[in-house]
Amino acid sequence: MKTPKLLPWYARKAGVSDERAEVLWRRAVREATAETGWVGNPEYWGAAMTHFQHLLAEEQATFCAPRVTPLVRSQNRMWRLPLIAMEDVFSAIAANWQRNLDIFRKAA
């Protein structure tokens, strides 16, 4: 049986190799055949695609790839927040000091 043309796209999206996606597709086809009892009608193809997407999701869940990047980025922002606030305060103090010096120079 031929595989769908979008199979490599689904495989890349799930992070699975094309060969593994073909194995999962054949399994999904077998499950759809057992479920519907027919081959080739729209109900069959819908069931096959549903099973295939479910199998891809299960396969993707087996990968041990924790996503810590958002956590690290938020921690980095939280760590920098006091430094940014201090920089803003010092900029305001320097601007105020410069403004006062200009006023005293003009008055003298």
N, CA, C and O atoms as a GROMACS GRO file, in nm:
protein
  432
    1MET      N    1   0.084  -0.118   0.000
    1MET     CA    2   0.000   0.000   0.000
    1MET      C    3   0.089   0.124   0.000
    1MET      O    4   0.190   0.131   0.070
    2LYS      N    5   0.050   0.220  -0.078
    2LYS     CA    6   0.126   0.344  -0.086
    2LYS      C    7   0.097   0.431   0.036
    2LYS      O    8  -0.012   0.429   0.093
    3THR      N    9   0.198   0.505   0.074
    3THR     CA   10   0.183   0.595   0.187
    3THR      C   11   0.133   0.731   0.139
    3THR      O   12   0.149   0.764   0.022
    4PRO      N   13   0.072   0.809   0.228
    4PRO     CA   14   0.026   0.943   0.188
    4PRO      C   15   0.145   1.033   0.153
    4PRO      O   16   0.256   1.014   0.204
    5LYS      N   17   0.121   1.129   0.066
    5LYS     CA   18   0.228   1.220   0.025
    5LYS      C   19   0.273   1.310   0.140
    5LYS      O   20   0.387   1.357   0.141
    6LEU      N   21   0.184   1.334   0.234
    6LEU     CA   22   0.218   1.420   0.348
    6LEU      C   23   0.287   1.346   0.462
    6LEU      O   24   0.317   1.405   0.565
    7LEU      N   25   0.311   1.218   0.443
    7LEU     CA   26   0.373   1.138   0.549
    7LEU      C   27   0.508   1.196   0.596
    7LEU      O   28   0.530   1.203   0.717
    8PRO      N   29   0.599   1.236   0.507
    8PRO     CA   30   0.725   1.295   0.554
    8PRO      C   31   0.704   1.424   0.635
    8PRO      O   32   0.777   1.452   0.730
    9TRP      N   33   0.603   1.501   0.596
    9TRP     CA   34   0.575   1.625   0.670
    9TRP      C   35   0.528   1.592   0.811
    9TRP      O   36   0.574   1.652   0.908
   10TYR      N   37   0.435   1.497   0.822
   10TYR     CA   38   0.389   1.455   0.955
   10TYR      C   39   0.506   1.400   1.037
   10TYR      O   40   0.515   1.425   1.157
   11ALA      N   41   0.594   1.324   0.972
   11ALA     CA   42   0.708   1.266   1.043
   11ALA      C   43   0.801   1.375   1.096
   11ALA      O   44   0.842   1.370   1.212
   12ARG      N   45   0.834   1.473   1.012
   12ARG     CA   46   0.921   1.582   1.058
   12ARG      C   47   0.856   1.662   1.169
   12ARG      O   48   0.921   1.704   1.264
   13LYS      N   49   0.726   1.684   1.155
   13LYS     CA   50   0.653   1.761   1.256
   13LYS      C   51   0.658   1.691   1.392
   13LYS      O   52   0.667   1.756   1.496
   14ALA      N   53   0.652   1.558   1.390
   14ALA     CA   54   0.655   1.481   1.514
   14ALA      C   55   0.796   1.446   1.558
   14ALA      O   56   0.816   1.397   1.669
   15GLY      N   57   0.896   1.471   1.472
   15GLY     CA   58   1.034   1.438   1.505
   15GLY      C   59   1.065   1.291   1.490
   15GLY      O   60   1.150   1.237   1.561
   16VAL      N   61   0.997   1.226   1.398
   16VAL     CA   62   1.013   1.082   1.375
   16VAL      C   63   1.076   1.064   1.238
   16VAL      O   64   1.056   1.146   1.148
   17SER      N   65   1.153   0.957   1.222
   17SER     CA   66   1.213   0.930   1.091
   17SER      C   67   1.104   0.886   0.993
   17SER      O   68   0.997   0.841   1.032
   18ASP      N   69   1.135   0.902   0.864
   18ASP     CA   70   1.038   0.862   0.761
   18ASP      C   71   1.010   0.712   0.765
   18ASP      O   72   0.896   0.670   0.744
   19GLU      N   73   1.113   0.633   0.792
   19GLU     CA   74   1.094   0.488   0.799
   19GLU      C   75   1.001   0.450   0.914
   19GLU      O   76   0.914   0.364   0.899
   20ARG      N   77   1.020   0.514   1.028
   20ARG     CA   78   0.934   0.486   1.143
   20ARG      C   79   0.791   0.533   1.115
   20ARG      O   80   0.695   0.469   1.158
   21ALA      N   81   0.777   0.644   1.045
   21ALA     CA   82   0.644   0.693   1.010
   21ALA      C   83   0.573   0.596   0.916
   21ALA      O   84   0.452   0.578   0.927
   22GLU      N   85   0.648   0.533   0.825
   22GLU     CA   86   0.588   0.434   0.736
   22GLU      C   87   0.539   0.312   0.815
   22GLU      O   88   0.432   0.258   0.786
   23VAL      N   89   0.617   0.270   0.913
   23VAL     CA   90   0.576   0.158   0.998
   23VAL      C   91   0.448   0.196   1.074
   23VAL      O   92   0.355   0.115   1.082
   24LEU      N   93   0.444   0.316   1.128
   24LEU     CA   94   0.326   0.361   1.200
   24LEU      C   95   0.205   0.373   1.108
   24LEU      O   96   0.092   0.346   1.148
   25TRP      N   97   0.228   0.414   0.983
   25TRP     CA   98   0.118   0.425   0.887
   25TRP      C   99   0.060   0.287   0.857
   25TRP      O  100  -0.062   0.270   0.854
   26ARG      N  101   0.147   0.189   0.835
   26ARG     CA  102   0.097   0.053   0.809
   26ARG      C  103   0.018   0.000   0.927
   26ARG      O  104  -0.084  -0.067   0.909
   27ARG      N  105   0.063   0.031   1.046
   27ARG     CA  106  -0.011  -0.011   1.166
   27ARG      C  107  -0.147   0.060   1.174
   27ARG      O  108  -0.247  -0.001   1.209
   28ALA      N  109  -0.149   0.188   1.140
   28ALA     CA  110  -0.274   0.264   1.142
   28ALA      C  111  -0.371   0.209   1.038
   28ALA      O  112  -0.492   0.204   1.063
   29VAL      N  113  -0.320   0.168   0.923
   29VAL     CA  114  -0.405   0.110   0.818
   29VAL      C  115  -0.465  -0.021   0.867
   29VAL      O  116  -0.583  -0.047   0.845
   30ARG      N  117  -0.385  -0.104   0.932
   30ARG     CA  118  -0.436  -0.230   0.985
   30ARG      C  119  -0.546  -0.205   1.089
   30ARG      O  120  -0.649  -0.273   1.089
   31GLU      N  121  -0.522  -0.107   1.176
   31GLU     CA  122  -0.623  -0.077   1.279
   31GLU      C  123  -0.750  -0.021   1.216
   31GLU      O  124  -0.860  -0.053   1.262
   32ALA      N  125  -0.737   0.061   1.114
   32ALA     CA  126  -0.854   0.118   1.047
   32ALA      C  127  -0.932   0.009   0.974
   32ALA      O  128  -1.055   0.011   0.972
   33THR      N  129  -0.861  -0.086   0.915
   33THR     CA  130  -0.928  -0.197   0.847
   33THR      C  131  -1.007  -0.281   0.948
   33THR      O  132  -1.120  -0.321   0.921
   34ALA      N  133  -0.946  -0.308   1.062
   34ALA     CA  134  -1.014  -0.386   1.165
   34ALA      C  135  -1.134  -0.309   1.223
   34ALA      O  136  -1.235  -0.369   1.260
   35GLU      N  137  -1.121  -0.178   1.231
   35GLU     CA  138  -1.227  -0.097   1.290
   35GLU      C  139  -1.346  -0.080   1.197
   35GLU      O  140  -1.461  -0.097   1.238
   36THR      N  141  -1.319  -0.048   1.071
   36THR     CA  142  -1.429  -0.018   0.978
   36THR      C  143  -1.476  -0.140   0.901
   36THR      O  144  -1.593  -0.148   0.864
   37GLY      N  145  -1.388  -0.235   0.877
   37GLY     CA  146  -1.426  -0.353   0.800
   37GLY      C  147  -1.426  -0.330   0.650
   37GLY      O  148  -1.448  -0.424   0.574
   38TRP      N  149  -1.401  -0.210   0.606
   38TRP     CA  150  -1.397  -0.175   0.465
   38TRP      C  151  -1.261  -0.115   0.432
   38TRP      O  152  -1.188  -0.069   0.520
   39VAL      N  153  -1.230  -0.115   0.305
   39VAL     CA  154  -1.106  -0.054   0.260
   39VAL      C  155  -1.138   0.041   0.146
   39VAL      O  156  -1.204   0.003   0.050
   40GLY      N  157  -1.092   0.165   0.158
   40GLY     CA  158  -1.103   0.258   0.047
   40GLY      C  159  -1.213   0.360   0.057
   40GLY      O  160  -1.214   0.455  -0.022
   41ASN      N  161  -1.305   0.348   0.151
   41ASN     CA  162  -1.409   0.450   0.160
   41ASN      C  163  -1.363   0.564   0.251
   41ASN      O  164  -1.264   0.549   0.323
   42PRO      N  165  -1.432   0.677   0.248
   42PRO     CA  166  -1.388   0.793   0.328
   42PRO      C  167  -1.379   0.765   0.479
   42PRO      O  168  -1.292   0.818   0.547
   43GLU      N  169  -1.469   0.683   0.529
   43GLU     CA  170  -1.465   0.649   0.672
   43GLU      C  171  -1.336   0.575   0.706
   43GLU      O  172  -1.275   0.598   0.810
   44TYR      N  173  -1.295   0.487   0.617
   44TYR     CA  174  -1.172   0.411   0.636
   44TYR      C  175  -1.051   0.503   0.638
   44TYR      O  176  -0.965   0.492   0.726
   45TRP      N  177  -1.043   0.594   0.539
   45TRP     CA  178  -0.927   0.683   0.533
   45TRP      C  179  -0.924   0.778   0.652
   45TRP      O  180  -0.817   0.810   0.703
   46GLY      N  181  -1.041   0.824   0.696
   46GLY     CA  182  -1.047   0.909   0.815
   46GLY      C  183  -1.000   0.835   0.939
   46GLY      O  184  -0.926   0.891   1.020
   47ALA      N  185  -1.042   0.710   0.953
   47ALA     CA  186  -0.998   0.630   1.068
   47ALA      C  187  -0.848   0.603   1.060
   47ALA      O  188  -0.778   0.608   1.161
   48ALA      N  189  -0.798   0.575   0.939
   48ALA     CA  190  -0.654   0.550   0.923
   48ALA      C  191  -0.573   0.672   0.962
   48ALA      O  192  -0.472   0.661   1.032
   49MET      N  193  -0.617   0.790   0.918
   49MET     CA  194  -0.544   0.913   0.951
   49MET      C  195  -0.553   0.944   1.100
   49MET      O  196  -0.455   0.988   1.160
   50THR      N  197  -0.668   0.921   1.160
   50THR     CA  198  -0.684   0.943   1.305
   50THR      C  199  -0.591   0.852   1.383
   50THR      O  200  -0.523   0.895   1.475
   51HIS      N  201  -0.589   0.723   1.345
   51HIS     CA  202  -0.499   0.629   1.412
   51HIS      C  203  -0.353   0.668   1.392
   51HIS      O  204  -0.272   0.660   1.485
   52PHE      N  205  -0.320   0.709   1.271
   52PHE     CA  206  -0.182   0.747   1.241
   52PHE      C  207  -0.138   0.867   1.326
   52PHE      O  208  -0.029   0.866   1.384
   53GLN      N  209  -0.222   0.968   1.335
   53GLN     CA  210  -0.188   1.085   1.416
   53GLN      C  211  -0.178   1.049   1.563
   53GLN      O  212  -0.093   1.102   1.635
   54HIS      N  213  -0.263   0.960   1.609
   54HIS     CA  214  -0.255   0.914   1.748
   54HIS      C  215  -0.125   0.838   1.773
   54HIS      O  216  -0.060   0.857   1.875
   55LEU      N  217  -0.088   0.752   1.679
   55LEU     CA  218   0.038   0.677   1.693
   55LEU      C  219   0.159   0.770   1.688
   55LEU      O  220   0.256   0.750   1.762
   56LEU      N  221   0.154   0.871   1.603
   56LEU     CA  222   0.264   0.968   1.600
   56LEU      C  223   0.275   1.043   1.732
   56LEU      O  224   0.385   1.067   1.781
   57ALA      N  225   0.162   1.080   1.790
   57ALA     CA  226   0.163   1.151   1.918
   57ALA      C  227   0.221   1.062   2.028
   57ALA      O  228   0.298   1.108   2.112
   58GLU      N  229   0.185   0.934   2.026
   58GLU     CA  230   0.242   0.840   2.124
   58GLU      C  231   0.393   0.826   2.104
   58GLU      O  232   0.469   0.822   2.201
   59GLU      N  233   0.435   0.818   1.979
   59GLU     CA  234   0.578   0.805   1.949
   59GLU      C  235   0.654   0.930   1.994
   59GLU      O  236   0.764   0.920   2.048
   60GLN      N  237   0.595   1.046   1.971
   60GLN     CA  238   0.659   1.171   2.010
   60GLN      C  239   0.669   1.181   2.162
   60GLN      O  240   0.764   1.239   2.215
   61ALA      N  241   0.571   1.125   2.234
   61ALA     CA  242   0.571   1.131   2.380
   61ALA      C  243   0.680   1.043   2.440
   61ALA      O  244   0.719   1.063   2.556
   62THR      N  245   0.731   0.946   2.363
   62THR     CA  246   0.836   0.859   2.416
   62THR      C  247   0.973   0.924   2.415
   62THR      O  248   1.065   0.877   2.482
   63PHE      N  249   0.987   1.033   2.339
   63PHE     CA  250   1.117   1.100   2.334
   63PHE      C  251   1.143   1.171   2.465
   63PHE      O  252   1.053   1.233   2.523
   64CYS      N  253   1.265   1.161   2.511
   64CYS     CA  254   1.303   1.226   2.636
   64CYS      C  255   1.374   1.357   2.602
   64CYS      O  256   1.496   1.365   2.607
   65ALA      N  257   1.297   1.456   2.567
   65ALA     CA  258   1.353   1.586   2.531
   65ALA      C  259   1.279   1.695   2.610
   65ALA      O  260   1.184   1.754   2.559
   66PRO      N  261   1.322   1.720   2.733
   66PRO     CA  262   1.251   1.821   2.811
   66PRO      C  263   1.270   1.959   2.751
   66PRO      O  264   1.377   1.992   2.700
   67ARG      N  265   1.167   2.036   2.757
   67ARG     CA  266   1.173   2.172   2.702
   67ARG      C  267   1.194   2.269   2.818
   67ARG      O  268   1.099   2.314   2.881
   68VAL      N  269   1.321   2.300   2.843
   68VAL     CA  270   1.354   2.388   2.953
   68VAL      C  271   1.389   2.528   2.906
   68VAL      O  272   1.412   2.617   2.988
   69THR      N  273   1.394   2.549   2.777
   69THR     CA  274   1.432   2.681   2.726
   69THR      C  275   1.341   2.792   2.776
   69THR      O  276   1.392   2.896   2.819
   70PRO      N  277   1.207   2.777   2.772
   70PRO     CA  278   1.123   2.885   2.824
   70PRO      C  279   1.147   2.912   2.973
   70PRO      O  280   1.144   3.027   3.017
   71LEU      N  281   1.172   2.807   3.049
   71LEU     CA  282   1.198   2.824   3.192
   71LEU      C  283   1.328   2.901   3.214
   71LEU      O  284   1.334   2.990   3.299
   72VAL      N  285   1.431   2.866   3.139
   72VAL     CA  286   1.559   2.934   3.153
   72VAL      C  287   1.547   3.080   3.112
   72VAL      O  288   1.604   3.168   3.177
   73ARG      N  289   1.473   3.106   3.006
   73ARG     CA  290   1.455   3.245   2.962
   73ARG      C  291   1.381   3.326   3.066
   73ARG      O  292   1.418   3.441   3.093
   74SER      N  293   1.277   3.269   3.125
   74SER     CA  294   1.202   3.345   3.226
   74SER      C  295   1.288   3.368   3.350
   74SER      O  296   1.281   3.474   3.411
   75GLN      N  297   1.369   3.270   3.388
   75GLN     CA  298   1.457   3.288   3.502
   75GLN      C  299   1.562   3.395   3.474
   75GLN      O  300   1.598   3.473   3.562
   76ASN      N  301   1.610   3.398   3.351
   76ASN     CA  302   1.708   3.500   3.312
   76ASN      C  303   1.646   3.638   3.322
   76ASN      O  304   1.709   3.732   3.371
   77ARG      N  305   1.520   3.652   3.274
   77ARG     CA  306   1.453   3.782   3.284
   77ARG      C  307   1.430   3.820   3.430
   77ARG      O  308   1.446   3.936   3.467
   78MET      N  309   1.392   3.723   3.513
   78MET     CA  310   1.368   3.752   3.655
   78MET      C  311   1.498   3.794   3.724
   78MET      O  312   1.497   3.881   3.810
   79TRP      N  313   1.610   3.732   3.686
   79TRP     CA  314   1.738   3.767   3.746
   79TRP      C  315   1.780   3.907   3.704
   79TRP      O  316   1.838   3.982   3.784
   80ARG      N  317   1.753   3.944   3.579
   80ARG     CA  318   1.794   4.075   3.528
   80ARG      C  319   1.703   4.188   3.573
   80ARG      O  320   1.743   4.304   3.564
   81LEU      N  321   1.583   4.159   3.620
   81LEU     CA  322   1.487   4.263   3.654
   81LEU      C  323   1.540   4.362   3.757
   81LEU      O  324   1.526   4.482   3.735
   82PRO      N  325   1.600   4.320   3.869
   82PRO     CA  326   1.654   4.420   3.962
   82PRO      C  327   1.765   4.504   3.900
   82PRO      O  328   1.777   4.623   3.930
   83LEU      N  329   1.847   4.444   3.816
   83LEU     CA  330   1.954   4.520   3.751
   83LEU      C  331   1.898   4.624   3.655
   83LEU      O  332   1.949   4.736   3.647
   84ILE      N  333   1.794   4.587   3.582
   84ILE     CA  334   1.730   4.682   3.490
   84ILE      C  335   1.666   4.796   3.568
   84ILE      O  336   1.676   4.912   3.529
   85ALA      N  337   1.600   4.763   3.679
   85ALA     CA  338   1.538   4.867   3.762
   85ALA      C  339   1.643   4.960   3.820
   85ALA      O  340   1.624   5.082   3.823
   86MET      N  341   1.755   4.905   3.866
   86MET     CA  342   1.862   4.987   3.921
   86MET      C  343   1.922   5.077   3.813
   86MET      O  344   1.954   5.193   3.839
   87GLU      N  345   1.937   5.025   3.693
   87GLU     CA  346   1.989   5.105   3.583
   87GLU      C  347   1.894   5.222   3.552
   87GLU      O  348   1.940   5.333   3.525
   88ASP      N  349   1.763   5.196   3.554
   88ASP     CA  350   1.666   5.302   3.530
   88ASP      C  351   1.672   5.409   3.638
   88ASP      O  352   1.662   5.528   3.609
   89VAL      N  353   1.688   5.367   3.764
   89VAL     CA  354   1.697   5.463   3.875
   89VAL      C  355   1.822   5.549   3.859
   89VAL      O  356   1.816   5.671   3.875
   90PHE      N  357   1.934   5.486   3.829
   90PHE     CA  358   2.058   5.563   3.812
   90PHE      C  359   2.050   5.657   3.693
   90PHE      O  360   2.104   5.768   3.698
   91SER      N  361   1.983   5.614   3.586
   91SER     CA  362   1.967   5.703   3.470
   91SER      C  363   1.882   5.824   3.507
   91SER      O  364   1.912   5.936   3.466
   92ALA      N  365   1.776   5.802   3.585
   92ALA     CA  366   1.690   5.913   3.628
   92ALA      C  367   1.767   6.008   3.720
   92ALA      O  368   1.753   6.130   3.709
   93ILE      N  369   1.847   5.952   3.811
   93ILE     CA  370   1.926   6.037   3.902
   93ILE      C  371   2.028   6.118   3.822
   93ILE      O  372   2.045   6.237   3.848
   94ALA      N  373   2.095   6.055   3.726
   94ALA     CA  374   2.195   6.126   3.645
   94ALA      C  375   2.130   6.236   3.562
   94ALA      O  376   2.186   6.345   3.550
   95ALA      N  377   2.013   6.210   3.506
   95ALA     CA  378   1.944   6.311   3.426
   95ALA      C  379   1.901   6.428   3.516
   95ALA      O  380   1.916   6.544   3.478
   96ASN      N  381   1.849   6.396   3.634
   96ASN     CA  382   1.808   6.501   3.728
   96ASN      C  383   1.929   6.582   3.774
   96ASN      O  384   1.920   6.705   3.783
   97TRP      N  385   2.039   6.518   3.802
   97TRP     CA  386   2.162   6.586   3.845
   97TRP      C  387   2.212   6.680   3.735
   97TRP      O  388   2.250   6.794   3.761
   98GLN      N  389   2.211   6.629   3.610
   98GLN     CA  390   2.255   6.711   3.497
   98GLN      C  391   2.163   6.832   3.478
   98GLN      O  392   2.211   6.941   3.449
   99ARG      N  393   2.033   6.812   3.494
   99ARG     CA  394   1.938   6.922   3.481
   99ARG      C  395   1.963   7.027   3.589
   99ARG      O  396   1.958   7.147   3.560
  100ASN      N  397   1.988   6.984   3.711
  100ASN     CA  398   2.015   7.079   3.820
  100ASN      C  399   2.145   7.152   3.797
  100ASN      O  400   2.154   7.271   3.827
  101LEU      N  401   2.247   7.085   3.746
  101LEU     CA  402   2.375   7.152   3.718
  101LEU      C  403   2.356   7.260   3.611
  101LEU      O  404   2.414   7.368   3.621
  102ASP      N  405   2.276   7.230   3.509
  102ASP     CA  406   2.250   7.328   3.404
  102ASP      C  407   2.178   7.451   3.460
  102ASP      O  408   2.206   7.564   3.419
  103ILE      N  409   2.087   7.429   3.552
  103ILE     CA  410   2.011   7.540   3.614
  103ILE      C  411   2.107   7.626   3.694
  103ILE      O  412   2.100   7.749   3.685
  104PHE      N  413   2.196   7.566   3.772
  104PHE     CA  414   2.290   7.645   3.855
  104PHE      C  415   2.392   7.720   3.767
  104PHE      O  416   2.432   7.831   3.800
  105ARG      N  417   2.433   7.659   3.654
  105ARG     CA  418   2.528   7.725   3.565
  105ARG      C  419   2.464   7.847   3.499
  105ARG      O  420   2.530   7.950   3.483
  106LYS      N  421   2.338   7.837   3.462
  106LYS     CA  422   2.268   7.949   3.400
  106LYS      C  423   2.244   8.061   3.501
  106LYS      O  424   2.247   8.178   3.466
  107ALA      N  425   2.220   8.023   3.625
  107ALA     CA  426   2.192   8.124   3.729
  107ALA      C  427   2.319   8.198   3.767
  107ALA      O  428   2.310   8.314   3.809
  108ALA      N  429   2.434   8.137   3.755
  108ALA     CA  430   2.559   8.200   3.799
  108ALA      C  431   2.614   8.293   3.700
  108ALA      O  432   2.718   8.353   3.723
   0.00000   0.00000   0.00000
